Amino acid sequence: MTIAIFPGSFDPITNGHVETAKRAAEIFDKLYVVAMTNTSKKYLFSAKERAEFIRDALKDTPNIEVLERPNELTVNLAHKLKAKAIVRGVRNSADFRYEQEIAGINKRLAPDINTVLLFSSPENSFVASSMIKELARFDEDVSQFLPKKAAKALREKLNHE
């Protein structure tokens, strides 16, 4: 069985994340989508909330399991889960450079784990959680960019701040 992990902050999960996860699920026998923490980001949703949005968005993909591991290094988690690959989505050249650097560090830390980059479709190539949160703060409709449950939660969260 080929196992991969798709780690991310997913604050909140976007349609681009969903696209990447579903495409990876077609390649790997088992895919763990993991709500993790990037220490340089400030989060709007807890790891538990983010994982719940992911579960809801991917509930129809049977070989995907959603985990929350906010305090764990990706390569260490990959080893624990017996994953042979780390899946990452790439929207543009800036993402590619960033992911290339992370892949290099991960390869040094865990030579047995490969990074697999999946490029987003044109309709998702500009969608970033940070931009979507900005739109929502100005009361713009973000439902075209996010799964339904995440869009509803984002609107509720920002309307109560």
Secondary structure as GFF3:
##gff-version 3
##sequence-region A 1 161
A	DSSP	beta_strand	3	8	.	.	.	ID=ss1
A	DSSP	alpha_helix	15	27	.	.	.	ID=ss2
A	DSSP	beta_strand	30	35	.	.	.	ID=ss3
A	DSSP	alpha_helix	47	57	.	.	.	ID=ss4
A	DSSP	beta_strand	64	68	.	.	.	ID=ss5
A	DSSP	alpha_helix	74	80	.	.	.	ID=ss6
A	DSSP	beta_strand	85	90	.	.	.	ID=ss7
A	DSSP	alpha_helix	93	109	.	.	.	ID=ss8
A	DSSP	beta_strand	114	119	.	.	.	ID=ss9
A	DSSP	three_ten_helix	122	124	.	.	.	ID=ss10
A	DSSP	alpha_helix	129	137	.	.	.	ID=ss11
A	DSSP	alpha_helix	148	159	.	.	.	ID=ss12
###
